[in-house]
């Protein structure tokens, strides 16, 4: 037995920032074969919903609680977006430089990093890679304003919903998080070469089962 100790040196950790966004338009068959850099990403707000308890009563007492299905949603904010996101935002290109709106919206995947810090290494402690699958962007407002003596860059914002993808041995999910401080360096590099591309291969978003195999994750039973 040992006594609990709080706030030891090196254990005061925090998470901050958002960077290295990558957009992966979905191809036929539900794969994400080509990623493109998303420059200008300013925020990703993850907002899961559901998992609400519903009380069931019997014999004049609370018998049990049932949980509703959980869904993953998010809000993406950016100063600009890659050209490939236009289809995901309901636009179709008629010819170079000419596009039309109110078209079918393309499903996409997304990756981005957040910074992990602690009281010793600060922001160099590590990072998390966040992966989102089956995302669909909802129409969003765009506010155009005159240039004045207090200039501001226009910010775009999209609310997204997701459709979970299958994961062997686990319930379907729409998000995966990888913590660099807990993954072997060689495995992390191999995954990042897939996600962000290398000198010999295009960036792509692997499906969860491929990540499980790569990371050597023990699959849950049933």
ABEGO torsion letter per residue (X at the ends): XBBBBBGBBGABBBBBEBBGBBBBBBBBGGBBABBBBBBGBABBBBBBBEGBBBBBBBGGBBABBBBBBBBBBBBBBBABBBAAAAAAAGBBBABBGBBBBGBBBBBBBBBBBBBBBBAAAEAAAEBBBBBBBGBBBBBBBBBBBBBBABBBBBBBBBBBBBBBBBBBGBBBBABBBBBAAABBAAAAAAAAAAAAEBAABBBBBBBAAAAAAAAGBBBBBX
